[in-house]
Amino acid sequence: MARQAEQLTSRRKAAILLVAMGPESVAKIFKNLREDEIEAITLEIARLGKITPDQRRSIVAEFYEMCMAQEVISEGGIDQARLALEAAFGPERAAEMVNKVIQTMQVLP
């Protein structure tokens, strides 16, 4: 299931996640985005078509894992995060999660 999510673009994952969250949550998120970001994600939502339950679960699970990894990293640094994530998800998945969070941290201001 997680592999299914990895094959999608970040924009498509964001669109699926937002659809899964519902309109009220999306409205709150959109208030914090630039207009061009809102337009890009809205266009992707319009292009989605049918989302399977497996796709939805996979994207939500990936988002949850990323949030958990980010929380662990912010509380104890990369090494502490890696240890905690390895205990929870195994070494291979933990390495993937830490790498994604590190990449995200490098992009964010």
Beta strands, then each sheet from edge to edge (+ up, - down):
end
